[in-house]
Amino acid sequence: MEKNMTVSIVQGDNRAIITINHTDGTSVRKTVSIQEFKNAMDAASSDIPKGNLLGPLPEGYLESRYSSPGNFCVWTALPAKLRTILYYGKAYHVPFPPLLFFFEAEKANVTKSSLYAFHGQAAQGAALYHYPFGNVYHNGRICWGNIKLPRIMKLKEVECLIEAFFSSDTNDDLFHNVHHKTQRELLHSLDKTFPISDLQEMGKRLSFQEESWR
């Protein structure tokens, strides 16, 4: 049964008269103190979920779990394209496969950061591949070396982490590829697009529900 409520405040008498009218013509009236009415309204409003605005989203935004500024995790996917990589201080302009970044922040500090390659669509259940160059551990965790990561409060700010990663120098310490002994060999073999044959599956699939990405 539908109903509506009206509230009348009695001036100078510290009372609120609450009238509930039903669609069948019946009504219920109750008189309470102003303080009782205020307490009831405060309790009701506290049950309403209070969301936080996500703000501007980073390039390639896929999904996020957002609690508050500085406390969130986010997935971003970047398309295959020509990018510059620094290998032992020398710049190479080479094709990259599509890439998936994952970041987690707690109290504005970056607590987790991972990088994967993928093929096709970056959708739930998509197969993940090892990042084909250096500076990423075999489990996908990014090695930042001596880079001091900035504090991040907003989702959009993970773009500065991605920029820092691509701007960092790399070597062969974390490089692993079944077809090429060194990263230099791989870099010199690349042409216009990154070959799928040089991507190695991790045996892991993209899941936005997964609680721990390490």
C-alpha angles and dihedrals in degrees: 000000000000120000143171132208131220125189124203120193114212107220115234093000100084091229137125120203111208117197121188114196120198124205091243089066098257122121140190124213127196131176119211136164119269089246092053090050092049092049091051092050092048091051092049094049092049089063092059110098112245109213128201121229113244093213122201113352126229122250111280094016112183109164142332145188107219126188103161140321108310093014114087147089124229140187121210129181124206122198126242109272146136111286137170119250125188112220114182088336096309119114119229122187103210141150118270126200120236108291135210120205125193123192133178124192129191119186087349092302119120104241100168133022127172137171130199139168122231139185125223117353125002093229134139108291096019115149114254124218133199115267100257099221135052137287094057125097121232090259092055098259114141118238108216097183110192095344112126106217118221123237111260125207101167135049090237090060093070085080088075089056091052090048090050090052095051091045094054124099119249137202138177097274095103098021117121126170129153093215102042129048095204136026089239089060090052093047092052091049096056121102127169102325133025109256116239088219089070093057117094120205117235097205087242131111133208112264123172089193095058109118100206127042110177 
